[in-house]
Amino acid sequence: MKPPTKKEKAKSESSLGGRVKRYAQVTRAVGGLAAKLAGERVFGLTMDRPQHAAQLRTALGGLKGPLMKVAQILSTVPDALPGEYVTELAHLQSNAPRMGPAFVRRRMAAELGPDWPKRFRHFAIEAAAAASLGQVHRATHPDGRVLACKLQYPDMDSVVAADLAQLRVIMALFRSYDGAIDGRDIHAELTERLGEELDYEREARHMRLYALMLAGEEGIFVPEPVAELSTRRLLSMTWLEGRPLLAFAEAPQAFRNKLAHHMFRAWYVPFYSYGVIHGDPHLGNYTVTPEGGVNLLDFGCIRVFPVPFVQGVIDLYRAVAAGDRDLAVSAYERWGFKGLKREVIEVLNLWASFLYAPLLEDRPRLIQENAQGGAYGREVAAKVHAELRRLGGVRPPREFVLMDRAAIGLGSVFLHLKAEINWHRLFHDVAGAFDAKATAKRQKDALRRVGLSHP
């Protein structure tokens, strides 16, 4: 084995230094949480959770990284973390600091070489948007196409490793304190998905996959990756013009219904036809066209499921509709739940009944009727949590995480839009003709065409 070169050694030392610094920063914040949770549990001390959650957010607010993305995902798994902490950590998304011009130039040179400016007709050095793992710059291709160039922050491998290690500590602490949700498989899923999100070449393949799966859909638009201006840490794609979804929250009802219709199909045509789900329907991951179309912008958090899992999702719908307990048990097993007791199944059915309720009624309706404000499903989640805690807890399988995230995330979007749609017919249009063999063939062919592996 050859000894490392000077460049490789310097990079390794830099990465190690970044990892140590990140561990120190995050550990200080998490250590405070650990001490206070321990005091509350062992000594009966009272902790002001909202206040401490705000302090935790402040401590982490200057850090770019995946904790904010993790918080968004965990916010949809009933009580995987205390709600106060998830709410505060989710706010970090909008506060991600941007790289300055000099830093951007160095990062672009590292990805495309020292002559990188010559490869663009124009490149806006100021970022158009910043997020958890990178920031986006507007540019112009030499052929005149307007581009979005997503540039990853430096040393993100170390950042992700440090954050996930501390997340494991937080989740273990909360499990010992509460016990309703065993998050070990949740952590494993997040670890794998975040690792994939760091690979922009993989995201480019996801983008081509979605263009293929949604080719026949009107009103849904997918950017085109530009291979010659992309690397594993830089993803250049065609720019799609649009505005944030919340800008249309007061649009006419017909417009909002149309937008919700496109959002539903953008997420669930790929799932029921190809076994693929977009696991992050965060408001920053798409924009809206003046006609009510949807621009999909981010393809990092994508999950490909074995087709039997898709069958389980449909079987659970049928079980809820018919009150068929045996079919529900079979569906949960297809989802990956193991050793479920009768009482736990009944509690899980509360959550399933909530999620499937809009799909069961053959009439136009709101996604959640009689909603009293707040997050989509909050009251049901609280009831599910209380019952699971009483029964000794449950260990959600990895497959549950992004499927649940998609359902609750989209439900929140539909709640914001006050969309009134016949969800029953929309669901049956998308999933009613599901055929396992046909879906398996489509999935295999589509993944092969874009260079992705089969699950």
N, C-alpha and C positions, 0 to 999 in steps of 0.2 A: 504493500500500500504506500503510495507516494505521500511525503509530508506535505502539509498545507502550504500554499504559496503565501507571500507577504500580504497580498490582497485578501486572500481567504481568511488568513489569521486576523487581519484587522477587522474584517467584517464580522468574524465570530466574536471577537472581543467587544466590538460595538454592540452586537446583538445581546451578548451577555450583560453588558453594562445597562442597556435599555431594559432588559428583563429584571435585573436587580432593582433598578430605580422604580420600575412599575410596581413590582412586588411591594416595595417599601411604601409607596404612595397609597396603594389600595389597601395594604395590610393595616395601616394606621386607621383608616376609616372603618374597615371591617372589624378591627380589634375593639373599637369603641362599641360597635353593635354587639359583639360577643360578650363583652363585660356587662353591658346593661341587660341583655337578655338573661345572662347567668344570674345576675343579681335579682331580677324579677322572678326567676324560677326557683332559685335556692333559698333566697332570703325573704321572699315575699315583698320585695321593694316595688314601688309603683313607678313605671316609666312613662313619660309623656311621649307616646310613639309618634304622633304627628310632628312634634318638635324635634325629636331625634332623627326622624326621617328627613326633615328639612336640613338638619346639620350634616347628615350623610351625603345628601345631594350637593351641599356646598363644598364638602371635602373632595368630592369627585368631579365637581363641575368643570375644573380646568383640564380634565383628561379627555383626550380623544380615545375612543375605543368601543368595544362591543357591549359594555354594561348597559348602555341605553337601549341597544337593540334587544338584548336579553330581557330587559324589563318589559319591553313592549310585548314580547312573546309570552312571558310568564304572567302578564296581566290577564291573559285569557284562560289560564289553567286555574281552576278554583282553588285559591289559597295555597299555591306552591310557595309563595312568600307572603308576609303580611301586606295587606292592601296599601297601607300608608307608605311602605318603602317602594313598592312597585310604582305607585303614582308619582312619587318624587323622582325616582330614577328615570321614568319615561320622559320627564321634562328635559333631561339632559340633551335630547336629540336636537332641540332648537338652539341650544347654547354651544354647540360644537365650534371651537375656535378654528379659524381658517389659516392655512399656510400663507405667509407673506410672499411677495413677488420674488425675492432672492431665493427663498426656499423652493418655490415652484420651479424656477429656472434650473436649480440643481437637480430636482427630482425628474424633470423632463429630460435633462441631459443624461441622467442615469438610465432612463428607459429607452430613449431613442437616439442617444449619441449627442456629441457637442454641436452638431449642425442641425439640431432638431427644428429651430425656427424656419429653416428653409423648406421643411416638409409641409408647411402650412402656408396658405395665402395670408391668413390672419389668425392670431391666437390671443385671446383676452387673458392677460396675466392675472386679473382679479377674478376670483371664483364667482360663478353664478349661483352656486349652492354648496353647502357643506353638510356632511352627514357623519355617521359614526365611524366609518372605515376610510373615507376619502372625500374628495370634493370635486365638483364638476366645473369645467371651463368651457366657454363657448368658443368655437374656432371655425375657420373656413378651410375646406379642402382645396387643393390646387384646381380641382375641376369645378369649383363653385358650390359644392354642397355644404350646407351649414351643419356643423358637428357639435356633439356634446362629448367632451373628453373627461372621463372619470379617472382621476389620479389618486392612487392610494397613498395614505399617510405613511411616513417611513417607519420601519421596524414594527409593522403591525403583527407579525408572527409572535414577537415577544409580548406585545400588548395583549393579544388574544390569550396566549398561554397564561399570563399573569392573572387576567380577569377571570378566566374560567377556573383557575385554581382557587381563587378567593370566592367565587360563586359556589363552588363545592362546599366551602366552609360555611357560608351563609345558609345554604340549603340544609346542611347537616345540623346546624344549630337550630334552625326552625323546626326540623323534623323531631329533634329531641325535645324541643319545647312544646310542640303542638301535636304532631303525629298523625294528622288527618291525611296528608299526602307524602308519600315516599318518593322523593325526587331523583333517585339515582339514575333511572332510565331517562328522565327528562334531561338531566345533565349530560348524559352520554349523547343524546340526540343533538343538543345544542352544540356540543363539542364538535361533532362531525359536520353539522351544517355550517357553523362559523368557519371551520377550516376550509370548506368549499367556497365560502364567500370571499376568501382572500385570493382565490385563483380567478382572475378576470378572464383568462382564456376559457375556463369552464363556463363562466357566465356568458361569454360570447356564444358558446354552443347552446346554452339554455335559451338565449335570444333567438337563435335560428330554429330551435325546437318549437318555441311559441309561435314564430311566424308560420311554421309548417302546420301546427295544430289549429291555428285560428285563421288560416288562409281564406276560408269560406264565410267568415263572420263579418257582417257589416257593422261599422261603427266601432271597431276595435283595431287599434293601430300598434304595431311593434316596430321599433327602430331597427336599422340594419347595421350590424357591426362592420367596422372598417379594419380589416386584418393588417394592412401594411402600416397602420398607425396605432397598433395595439400590442401589448405585451401582457405578461402575467400580472403586472401591477398598474397597467394603463389600459383603459378600454375606451376606444373611440367609436362613436356610433352616430348615425344621422339624428339631427335635432328635430324633435316633434314639438310644435307650438301648442300651448294650451295653458289653462289657468287652474289654480287649485280647486278641488271639489267644493270646499266650503264657500267659494265665491258664488256658487249656484244654489246655496241653501234656501234662498227666497225666490228662486225662479218659478215660473208657472208650474202647476202640478204635472201637466203632461210632459214637460221637459225633464222634471225630476224623475218621473216614472221611467222615461226613456233611458235616462242615465243609469238608473238602478238596474234596468233590464240588461243593458250592455255589461255592467259590472258583474252581474250574476253569471252571464254566459262566458265572460272573460275568465272567470275562475273555475266554472264547473263543466264547461265543454271539454277542456283538457283533462279534468279528473275522470269523468265518466266515459270519455271516449279513448283516453290514453293512459289513465292511471297516474296522472301528473298533477300536483297541486302547487300553487304559488303560496308559500307559507307566510307572507308578510304583506297583507293589504293595508299597510300604513299609509296615511294620507300623502306622504312625500314620495310614494312610489308610483304615482300616476298623475296625469293631469286630464283636463276636460276640454274638448274642442267646443267652438261656438255652437255647433249643431248637436251637442250632447253625446259625442263619441268619447271613447276612453283611449288615452295614450298610455300604454304600459312602459315604464321607464327603467325598472330595476329587476334583475333576474338572478340575484345572488341566492336568495332563499327558496330554492326549488326542491321539491321532494318527489321522487319516483317511487310508487308503491307497487308491490306485487299485486296482480289482478285479484287474487282472493280477498285482499283487503278491501278493494272497491266493492266486491260482492258483499262483504260484511256490512259496509255502510248502507247499501240498498236493503239488505236483510233486516237491519235494525229499523229502518224506516217502515218496512212491512210489519215488523214485530210490534212497533208502537201503534201503527194503524189498526192492527187486528187484536191487540192485547195478547199476543202470543209470547208467553214467557220462555218457552223452550227455544223458539227462534231467536229471541233476544240473547239468551245465553250463548247460542251458537255464534251470533254476530259479534258479541264481545270477545269471544275466543278468537275469531278471525281478526279482530282488531289487535289482539295480543295480550288481553287480560288473562290472568291465570288464577286458578284456585278460588273463584269467587263464591262467597257464601250467599245464601238466599237474601239476607237482609241487605248486603252490599249491592246485589243486583237491583233490588228495589230502589235504592238510593241513586244508582247510576241511571235507572229508568226515569227518575225525576229530571235529570240533566238532559237525557235523550228526548224526553217528551217536550221539554222547553225548546230544544233546538229544532225539532221536527214539526212543532205545532203549526207554524205558518204554511208548511207544505201539505198539511192534512185537510185544510178547508178549501173547497172549490169555490172561492169568491175573492174579489179584490179586498185586501186588508193591509194594515200596517204590519211591519215585521214583528213588532211587539206592541200589542194593544194594552191600554191602561198603564203605559209606562209613566213612572213618576219622576222622570229625569235620571241623571247619572248614567253610569256605564250600562251597556247592553247586558242583561242577564245578571246584574249584581245581586238582586234579591234572591234569585234562584241559586246562584253560586253560594251565597251565605248559608242557605238552608242545606244544600248538599254538603258543604264543609262541616256544619254542625253535626249532621248525621254520620258522616264518615268518621269524624273524630270520636263520636260515641261508640262506633262499631270497631274501632281499632285501626282505622286507616286503610288506604289502598295504594297500590303501586301502579300508576299509569304507565302503559307501555310506550316505547319511543314513538310508535306510529301515531299515538294519540295527539302528540304535541302540536304539530303543524296543521293537522286536520282540524283540531279544535281552534287553533289560532285563526285559520282561514274563516271558519264559520262565525266565530264571535267578532272578528275584525270586520267582516262584511256586514254582519248584523248591525254593528255600530254605524257603518256608513249608511245603511238603509234607514236607520233611525234618524241620523242627521238630515237625510233628504226628505224625511216624512213621506217616503214613497208608498203608494197604495197600488199593489200589484196582485194579480192572482198567482201567488207563489206556487200553488199546487200545479197549475198548468205549466208554468215555466219549468218547474222541476221535472215534470213528466215529459216535456219536450226535450229536455237534455238527457234524462236518465231512463225514460220509460222503455226504450228499446235496447237497454243494456244487454250485451251478449258477451260472456266471459271470453270465449274463444276469439271472437272478432276483436275485442279490446286488446287481448294479449298479442295478436298479430299486428295490429296497428301500433301498439307500443314498441314492439321489437323492431319493426321497420323504421319507425320514426327515430328511435334512439340510434339505430345503425346509421341512418342518413346524416345525422349531425355529429357522430363520433362520441356518443355517450354510452356507458356500459349499462347492461340490463340488470335489474335488481335481482 
